[in-house]
Amino acid sequence: MSSTELEVKFEIGTDAVRRLRNKSALRDMTIGKPVQRELRSIYFDTSDHRLRSERASLRLRWDGDGWIQTFKYGTGLKNGLSSPKEIEEPVDNAQLDLERIKDRTLKPWLKKLVSKSPLVPVFETDINRDIHLLSCSGVGTAELAIDKGKVKNDGKSEGINEVEIELKSGLPHTLLTISETLFDGECVSPSGSSKAERGYALLGRAKASAPASKAVPLNRPDLSPEMSVEDAFKAIGGSAAEQILGNWNLLYGLDDSEVPHQLRIGLRRLRTGLGIFNTLTEDKDLKRLSRAARELGRVVGRLRNADVLVEDIAEPAIAALGTHKRHDALLGYLSKARLKERRKVRALIAGKEWTRLKLNCMLFDQAVERAFHQAPESVARHRFPDIAAMALERIWQHVRKRGRGFANHKISERHEMRKTLKTMRYASDYLMPVYPGEDSRIFFERLRGLQNVFGYLNDVAMADELAAAIAVEHSHRSDLAKSVRLICKWHAKRAQKQMRKADERWRLLRKSNKFWR
């Protein structure tokens, strides 16, 4: 039997698994009686792992009733989600039988791939699996598998403790709704490795989805005017969701200041993407997602601000002023404060209150599908360029409103202007491919230049706040006060020049052709 499997895998703690088994939500959704199985799987490959190199896997599994041969093509996890093509057939014994594969394309491809190198067992898994068939409010059904066991080879083994939810019938967003219901109030993370990947890692030939070693920037979506509104929404929000998840995971163990910076950018871009399409659907779940992204952005922003004070405020000024001014005490003070903030933020982002946000980032396509499924049918008939133009015009009008009396702005007004410019920048960056040409390029360059100036002015305002805080909380520390005063003075001179630039750049931006009109 050939089919495309759609499942999501989670890493979850043993205590959370115990609570999951006892949840009334699980009992309410379960159809029939849960089933317990002991599964033994033998994975096969060539000696040089040709199947793995082609993102394929081949196994024999004993499920208590008989042997099943499963061939998967297009394997691998992306944010915990897996959607390989799967060909599954019963076999008579623990022997491979490639003739059971009926797919006319994959069968000859597989035979050719292994023709010069025989298939041999490479590793095994022993799993105790609890299976629940779940119903989701008439939208679909899914199979919940709670797995505990190990992968093993040549005397080596590694524990497996994961939860899988596989779509069995109905609409794909069944997986998201079930996940939200089951894991409410729990801390979960997308699984980084399938059982097969864990097995290959055990062999020492590959690493089990090792995390990135540097911050994850935005992977800009490939948009075109011909796209449907739904597909464009998925592409825009999905790119931000990937950026969020990648940097979220890195923030736990990497001290690089670029990581919280990119995480904040991803959260802001997600909110911008949701805002572009918010006139189409009044979906309460997407609104909740936007609010959660805003709140997490504020949490991560505390660490980002601490990084900025060290790297963008103190260090450049000290380099220009000269080390003889004795700023070591201030640098030590700021570094200690940053370390303390990093620890706080790491603890906060691990909280269970962010689970729904994480699930919606993992399954963002399904979040969009659910919103469109619940929206009026007329929503799907909108043209993407029309929605893009309306969104850009709406954001631009906010920018114009914030820009009134620009030269006399207070710091708080400047801060609000900066945030609106940032939204305009991200929306323009997303939607420029829909409007190719010089007008969009010129507008974007001028917008980016102005927003960068406002970013610097906001950083300088933070330095002034730091000076005020030191004066109140550390009035006895004349060394800190003197150092921060010199630094603020140096930045104040630069800020005056930047403000003059801002006046001119704002004038040019207002005169620019609005490329979406």
C-alpha positions as CSV (number, residue, x, y, z in Angstrom):
1,M,0.0,0.0,0.0
2,S,1.4,3.4,-1.1
3,S,0.6,6.7,0.6
4,T,2.1,10.0,1.8
5,E,2.5,10.0,5.5
6,L,2.0,13.2,7.5
7,E,3.1,13.1,11.1
8,V,4.6,15.4,13.7
9,K,7.1,14.2,16.3
10,F,7.7,15.8,19.7
11,E,10.4,15.6,22.3
12,I,8.7,15.5,25.7
13,G,9.8,14.8,29.3
14,T,8.9,11.6,31.1
15,D,6.8,13.6,33.6
16,A,4.9,15.2,30.8
17,V,4.3,11.8,29.2
18,R,2.8,10.5,32.5
19,R,0.5,13.6,32.7
20,L,-0.5,13.1,29.1
21,R,-1.7,9.5,29.7
22,N,-4.0,10.8,32.5
23,K,-5.4,13.8,30.7
24,S,-9.2,14.0,30.3
25,A,-8.6,15.6,26.9
26,L,-6.9,12.5,25.7
27,R,-9.7,10.3,27.0
28,D,-12.4,12.5,25.4
29,M,-10.7,12.4,21.9
30,T,-9.9,8.7,22.0
31,I,-11.9,6.3,19.8
32,G,-12.2,2.8,21.2
33,K,-9.6,1.4,23.5
34,P,-5.9,2.3,23.4
35,V,-3.6,-0.4,22.1
36,Q,-0.2,-1.4,23.5
37,R,2.4,-3.0,21.2
38,E,6.0,-4.1,21.4
39,L,7.7,-3.2,18.1
40,R,10.9,-4.6,16.9
41,S,12.3,-2.9,13.7
42,I,15.3,-3.8,11.6
43,Y,16.6,-1.1,9.3
44,F,18.5,-2.0,6.1
45,D,20.9,-0.1,3.9
46,T,24.0,-0.7,1.8
47,S,27.4,-0.7,3.4
48,D,28.0,2.9,2.1
49,H,24.5,4.0,3.2
50,R,23.1,4.8,-0.2
51,L,19.5,4.9,1.0
52,R,20.3,7.4,3.7
53,S,22.1,9.6,1.1
54,E,18.9,9.6,-1.0
55,R,16.7,10.5,2.0
56,A,15.1,7.0,2.0
57,S,14.7,4.2,4.5
58,L,13.8,0.5,4.4
59,R,12.8,-1.5,7.4
60,L,11.2,-4.7,8.6
61,R,8.9,-4.4,11.7
62,W,7.5,-7.1,13.9
63,D,4.3,-5.7,15.5
64,G,3.2,-8.7,17.4
65,D,1.0,-10.1,14.6
66,G,3.4,-10.3,11.7
67,W,6.3,-8.7,9.8
68,I,5.7,-5.5,7.8
69,Q,8.1,-4.1,5.2
70,T,8.1,-0.3,5.0
71,F,9.9,1.7,2.4
72,K,10.0,5.5,2.9
73,Y,11.1,8.1,0.4
74,G,11.6,11.8,1.2
75,T,12.5,11.2,4.8
76,G,13.7,13.8,7.3
77,L,12.2,16.1,9.8
78,K,11.5,19.8,9.4
79,N,10.5,21.5,12.7
80,G,9.2,18.1,13.9
81,L,7.1,17.5,10.8
82,S,7.6,14.6,8.4
83,S,5.8,13.9,5.2
84,P,7.5,11.0,3.3
85,K,6.0,8.8,0.7
86,E,5.4,5.4,2.4
87,I,5.0,2.0,0.9
88,E,4.0,-0.6,3.4
89,E,3.3,-4.3,2.8
90,P,3.2,-7.4,4.9
91,V,5.8,-10.0,4.3
92,D,6.1,-13.7,5.2
93,N,9.1,-13.5,7.5
94,A,12.1,-11.4,8.5
95,Q,13.4,-11.2,5.0
96,L,13.2,-8.3,2.6
97,D,11.0,-8.8,-0.5
98,L,11.5,-5.8,-2.9
99,E,8.9,-7.4,-5.2
100,R,6.2,-6.3,-2.8
101,I,6.9,-2.7,-3.7
102,K,4.4,-2.0,-6.4
103,D,5.2,1.6,-7.2
104,R,6.3,1.6,-10.9
105,T,8.8,4.5,-10.3
106,L,10.3,3.8,-7.0
107,K,10.7,0.0,-7.4
108,P,13.1,0.1,-10.3
109,W,14.9,3.2,-8.8
110,L,15.5,1.3,-5.5
111,K,16.6,-1.9,-7.3
112,K,19.1,0.0,-9.4
113,L,20.4,1.9,-6.3
114,V,21.2,-1.3,-4.5
115,S,22.2,-3.5,-7.5
116,K,25.9,-3.2,-6.8
117,S,25.8,-3.3,-3.0
118,P,23.6,-5.7,-1.1
119,L,21.2,-4.5,1.6
120,V,22.3,-5.5,5.1
121,P,20.9,-4.8,8.6
122,V,22.4,-1.6,10.0
123,F,20.6,-1.1,13.3
124,E,17.5,-2.0,15.2
125,T,14.9,-0.4,17.4
126,D,12.9,-1.9,20.3
127,I,9.9,0.2,21.1
128,N,7.0,-0.1,23.6
129,R,4.2,1.9,21.9
130,D,0.9,3.1,23.3
131,I,-1.5,3.8,20.5
132,H,-4.6,6.0,20.7
133,L,-6.9,6.7,17.7
134,L,-8.1,10.3,18.1
135,S,-11.1,12.2,16.7
136,C,-10.9,15.9,16.2
137,S,-14.3,17.6,16.2
138,G,-15.3,16.1,12.9
139,V,-12.3,17.6,11.1
140,G,-10.2,14.4,11.0
141,T,-8.7,11.5,12.9
142,A,-5.1,10.9,13.9
143,E,-3.1,8.3,15.7
144,L,-1.2,9.2,18.8
145,A,1.9,7.0,19.5
146,I,3.7,7.3,22.8
147,D,7.0,5.6,22.3
148,K,9.6,4.5,24.8
149,G,12.5,2.2,23.9
150,K,16.0,2.3,22.3
151,V,17.9,2.1,19.1
152,K,20.8,-0.3,19.1
153,N,23.7,-1.6,17.1
154,D,26.8,-3.8,18.0
155,G,26.4,-3.4,21.7
156,K,25.7,0.4,21.6
157,S,22.3,1.8,22.3
158,E,20.5,5.1,22.9
159,G,17.2,5.7,24.6
160,I,14.1,6.9,22.7
161,N,11.3,8.8,24.4
162,E,9.0,10.6,22.0
163,V,5.4,11.3,21.0
164,E,4.2,11.1,17.4
165,I,0.8,12.2,16.0
166,E,0.0,10.9,12.5
167,L,-2.9,12.0,10.3
168,K,-5.2,9.1,9.5
169,S,-8.1,10.9,7.8
170,G,-9.5,14.4,7.2
171,L,-7.8,17.7,7.0
172,P,-4.1,18.3,7.8
173,H,-4.8,20.9,10.5
174,T,-6.2,18.0,12.6
175,L,-2.7,17.6,13.8
176,L,-2.4,21.2,15.0
177,T,-5.7,21.2,16.8
178,I,-5.0,17.9,18.5
179,S,-1.5,19.0,19.5
180,E,-2.8,22.2,21.0
181,T,-5.4,20.3,23.0
182,L,-3.0,17.5,24.3
183,F,0.0,19.6,25.1
184,D,-1.8,22.6,26.7
185,G,0.2,23.4,29.9
186,E,3.2,21.2,28.9
187,C,6.7,22.0,27.6
188,V,7.3,20.3,24.3
189,S,9.8,20.8,21.5
190,P,9.9,19.6,17.9
191,S,11.9,16.3,17.6
192,G,15.2,16.9,15.8
193,S,15.8,13.3,14.7
194,S,13.7,10.4,13.4
195,K,14.4,6.9,14.7
196,A,16.3,6.2,11.5
197,E,18.5,9.3,12.0
198,R,19.2,8.3,15.6
199,G,20.3,4.9,14.3
200,Y,22.7,6.3,11.7
201,A,24.1,8.6,14.4
202,L,24.7,5.6,16.6
203,L,26.9,4.1,13.8
204,G,29.1,7.1,14.0
205,R,28.7,7.9,10.3
206,A,26.4,10.9,10.9
207,K,25.3,13.4,13.5
208,A,21.7,13.2,14.7
209,S,20.6,16.6,13.4
210,A,23.2,18.6,15.2
211,P,22.0,22.1,16.0
212,A,23.3,25.1,14.0
213,S,26.3,26.8,15.5
214,K,25.3,30.3,14.5
215,A,22.2,32.5,14.4
216,V,19.5,31.6,11.9
217,P,18.7,34.5,9.5
218,L,15.5,34.8,7.6
219,N,15.2,32.5,4.5
220,R,13.2,34.9,2.3
221,P,10.2,33.3,0.7
222,D,9.9,33.0,-3.0
223,L,6.8,35.0,-3.9
224,S,5.1,35.7,-7.2
225,P,1.9,37.6,-8.1
226,E,0.3,34.4,-9.4
227,M,0.3,32.8,-6.0
228,S,-2.9,32.2,-4.2
229,V,-3.5,34.2,-1.1
230,E,-3.3,31.1,1.1
231,D,0.0,29.9,-0.4
232,A,1.5,33.4,-0.1
233,F,0.4,33.5,3.6
234,K,2.0,30.2,4.3
235,A,5.3,31.2,2.6
236,I,5.6,34.6,4.4
237,G,4.6,33.4,7.9
238,G,6.4,30.0,7.4
239,S,9.7,31.7,6.7
240,A,9.4,33.7,10.0
241,A,8.3,30.6,11.9
242,E,11.4,28.8,10.8
243,Q,13.6,31.7,11.9
244,I,11.9,31.7,15.3
245,L,12.3,28.0,16.0
246,G,15.9,27.9,14.8
247,N,17.0,30.7,17.1
248,W,14.7,29.7,20.0
249,N,16.6,26.4,20.2
250,L,20.0,28.1,19.9
251,L,19.3,30.6,22.6
252,Y,19.5,27.9,25.3
253,G,23.1,27.1,24.7
254,L,24.7,29.8,22.5
255,D,25.9,33.1,23.9
256,D,26.2,34.8,20.5
257,S,24.3,38.2,20.7
258,E,23.0,37.6,17.1
259,V,20.8,34.8,18.3
260,P,18.3,36.9,20.4
261,H,18.5,39.6,17.7
262,Q,17.5,37.1,15.0
263,L,14.8,35.6,17.2
264,R,13.3,39.1,17.8
265,I,13.4,39.8,14.1
266,G,11.6,36.5,13.4
267,L,8.9,37.3,15.9
268,R,8.4,40.8,14.5
269,R,8.3,39.4,11.0
270,L,5.7,36.8,12.0
271,R,3.5,39.6,13.4
272,T,4.1,41.6,10.2
273,G,3.1,38.6,8.1
274,L,0.0,38.0,10.1
275,G,-0.9,41.7,9.8
276,I,-0.6,41.6,6.0
277,F,-3.5,39.1,5.8
278,N,-5.5,40.2,8.9
279,T,-8.2,41.8,6.7
280,L,-9.1,38.4,5.2
281,T,-9.8,36.5,8.3
282,E,-10.8,37.4,11.9
283,D,-9.4,34.1,13.1
284,K,-9.1,34.1,16.9
285,D,-6.2,31.6,16.8
286,L,-4.1,33.8,14.6
287,K,-4.8,36.8,16.7
288,R,-3.7,34.8,19.8
289,L,-0.6,33.8,17.9
290,S,0.3,37.4,17.1
291,R,-0.2,38.4,20.8
292,A,2.1,35.6,22.0
293,A,4.8,36.6,19.4
294,R,4.6,40.1,20.8
295,E,5.0,39.0,24.4
296,L,7.9,36.6,23.6
297,G,9.5,39.5,21.7
298,R,9.4,41.6,24.9
299,V,11.0,38.8,26.9
300,V,13.8,38.3,24.4
301,G,14.1,42.1,24.0
302,R,15.5,42.4,27.5
303,L,18.5,40.3,26.5
304,R,18.8,42.1,23.2
305,N,18.9,45.4,25.0
306,A,21.6,44.2,27.3
307,D,23.6,43.1,24.3
308,V,23.2,46.5,22.6
309,L,24.4,48.4,25.7
310,V,27.6,46.4,25.6
311,E,28.3,45.9,21.9
312,D,26.7,49.0,20.2
313,I,26.9,51.6,22.9
314,A,29.8,51.0,25.3
315,E,32.4,49.3,23.2
316,P,32.3,51.6,20.2
317,A,32.5,54.7,22.4
318,I,35.3,53.3,24.5
319,A,37.2,52.4,21.3
320,A,36.9,56.0,20.1
321,L,37.5,57.6,23.5
322,G,40.6,55.5,24.3
323,T,41.1,52.8,26.9
324,H,43.0,55.3,29.1
325,K,39.7,56.7,30.2
326,R,39.4,53.6,32.4
327,H,36.0,52.2,31.5
328,D,36.8,48.7,32.7
329,A,34.4,49.0,35.7
330,L,31.5,50.0,33.4
331,L,32.2,47.1,31.0
332,G,32.3,44.7,33.9
333,Y,29.1,46.1,35.3
334,L,27.3,45.8,31.9
335,S,28.7,42.3,31.2
336,K,27.6,41.0,34.6
337,A,24.1,42.5,33.9
338,R,24.0,40.9,30.5
339,L,24.9,37.5,31.9
340,K,22.2,37.8,34.6
341,E,19.6,38.8,31.9
342,R,20.7,35.9,29.6
343,R,20.0,33.4,32.4
344,K,16.6,35.0,33.2
345,V,15.6,34.9,29.5
346,R,16.7,31.3,29.0
347,A,14.5,30.3,31.9
348,L,11.6,32.3,30.7
349,I,11.6,31.1,27.1
350,A,11.5,27.5,28.4
351,G,8.1,28.1,30.0
352,K,5.0,26.2,29.2
353,E,3.1,29.4,28.4
354,W,4.9,29.5,25.0
355,T,3.8,25.9,23.9
356,R,0.9,27.1,21.7
357,L,3.2,29.6,20.0
358,K,5.8,26.9,19.4
359,L,3.2,24.5,18.0
360,N,1.8,27.1,15.6
361,C,5.3,27.8,14.4
362,M,6.0,24.1,13.9
363,L,2.8,23.7,12.0
364,F,2.3,27.1,10.5
365,D,0.9,25.8,7.2
366,Q,-1.8,24.1,9.2
367,A,-2.6,27.2,11.2
368,V,-3.3,29.0,7.9
369,E,-5.3,26.1,6.5
370,R,-7.4,26.1,9.7
371,A,-8.1,29.8,9.5
372,F,-9.1,29.6,5.8
373,H,-11.2,26.6,6.5
374,Q,-13.2,28.6,9.0
375,A,-13.4,31.8,6.9
376,P,-16.0,32.6,4.3
377,E,-15.5,31.0,0.9
378,S,-15.1,34.4,-0.7
379,V,-11.7,34.8,1.1
380,A,-10.0,32.3,-1.3
381,R,-11.1,34.4,-4.3
382,H,-9.0,37.5,-3.4
383,R,-5.9,38.1,-5.5
384,F,-2.6,38.2,-3.7
385,P,-1.4,41.5,-5.3
386,D,-4.6,43.2,-4.2
387,I,-4.1,42.0,-0.6
388,A,-0.4,43.1,-0.7
389,A,-1.3,46.5,-2.0
390,M,-3.9,47.1,0.7
391,A,-1.6,46.0,3.4
392,L,1.3,48.2,2.2
393,E,-1.0,51.2,1.9
394,R,-2.5,50.6,5.4
395,I,1.0,50.4,7.0
396,W,2.2,53.4,5.1
397,Q,-0.6,55.5,6.4
398,H,0.4,54.5,9.9
399,V,4.0,55.6,9.1
400,R,2.7,59.0,7.8
401,K,0.6,59.5,11.0
402,R,3.6,58.7,13.2
403,G,5.8,61.0,11.2
404,R,3.7,64.1,11.8
405,G,5.8,66.8,13.6
406,F,8.8,64.6,13.0
407,A,11.4,67.2,13.8
408,N,9.9,67.8,17.3
409,H,9.3,64.2,18.3
410,K,9.8,63.2,21.9
411,I,11.8,60.1,22.7
412,S,8.6,58.1,23.2
413,E,7.2,59.3,19.8
414,R,10.5,58.5,18.1
415,H,10.3,55.0,19.5
416,E,6.8,54.4,18.1
417,M,7.9,55.8,14.8
418,R,10.8,53.4,14.8
419,K,8.5,50.4,15.4
420,T,6.1,51.5,12.6
421,L,9.0,52.0,10.2
422,K,10.2,48.5,11.0
423,T,6.8,47.0,10.2
424,M,6.9,48.9,6.9
425,R,10.4,47.6,6.2
426,Y,9.5,44.0,6.8
427,A,6.3,44.2,4.9
428,S,8.1,45.8,1.9
429,D,10.9,43.3,2.1
430,Y,8.4,40.4,1.9
431,L,6.2,41.9,-0.9
432,M,8.8,43.6,-3.2
433,P,8.9,40.5,-5.5
434,V,5.3,41.2,-6.3
435,Y,6.2,44.6,-7.6
436,P,9.6,44.3,-9.4
437,G,11.3,47.4,-10.7
438,E,13.2,50.5,-9.6
439,D,10.4,52.1,-7.6
440,S,10.3,49.3,-5.1
441,R,14.1,49.1,-4.8
442,I,14.5,52.9,-4.2
443,F,11.6,53.0,-1.7
444,F,13.1,50.1,0.3
445,E,16.6,51.5,0.4
446,R,15.4,54.8,1.7
447,L,13.1,53.2,4.2
448,R,15.9,50.9,5.5
449,G,18.3,53.9,5.8
450,L,15.7,55.9,7.8
451,Q,14.8,52.9,10.0
452,N,18.5,52.3,10.8
453,V,18.9,55.9,11.9
454,F,15.9,55.5,14.3
455,G,17.3,52.2,15.5
456,Y,20.5,54.0,16.6
457,L,18.6,56.9,18.2
458,N,16.7,54.4,20.2
459,D,19.9,52.7,21.4
460,V,21.2,56.1,22.5
461,A,18.0,56.7,24.4
462,M,18.7,53.4,26.2
463,A,22.2,54.7,27.2
464,D,20.6,57.8,28.7
465,E,18.2,55.5,30.7
466,L,21.2,53.5,31.9
467,A,23.0,56.7,33.1
468,A,19.9,57.7,35.0
469,A,19.6,54.2,36.6
470,I,23.2,54.2,37.7
471,A,22.8,57.6,39.2
472,V,19.9,56.4,41.4
473,E,20.9,52.8,42.1
474,H,24.7,53.2,42.4
475,S,25.1,56.8,43.5
476,H,28.3,55.9,45.4
477,R,30.0,54.6,42.2
478,S,31.6,57.7,40.8
479,D,33.6,55.5,38.4
480,L,30.5,54.1,36.8
481,A,28.9,57.6,36.6
482,K,31.9,59.2,35.0
483,S,32.3,56.4,32.5
484,V,28.7,56.3,31.4
485,R,28.6,60.1,31.2
486,L,31.5,60.2,28.8
487,I,29.9,57.5,26.7
488,C,26.6,59.2,26.5
489,K,28.2,62.5,25.6
490,W,30.1,60.8,22.7
491,H,26.9,59.2,21.4
492,A,24.9,62.5,21.8
493,K,27.2,64.2,19.3
494,R,26.7,61.4,16.8
495,A,23.0,61.3,17.5
496,Q,22.7,65.0,16.5
497,K,24.3,64.2,13.1
498,Q,22.1,61.2,12.7
499,M,19.0,63.3,13.4
500,R,19.9,65.7,10.7
501,K,20.2,62.7,8.3
502,A,16.9,61.5,9.5
503,D,15.2,64.8,8.5
504,E,16.5,64.4,4.9
505,R,15.8,60.7,4.7
506,W,12.2,61.2,5.9
507,R,11.7,63.9,3.3
508,L,13.0,61.6,0.5
509,L,10.9,58.7,1.7
510,R,7.8,60.7,1.6
511,K,8.6,61.8,-2.0
512,S,9.4,58.3,-3.2
513,N,7.0,56.6,-5.5
514,K,4.8,54.2,-3.6
515,F,5.5,51.1,-5.6
516,W,2.3,49.3,-4.7
517,R,0.0,51.9,-6.0
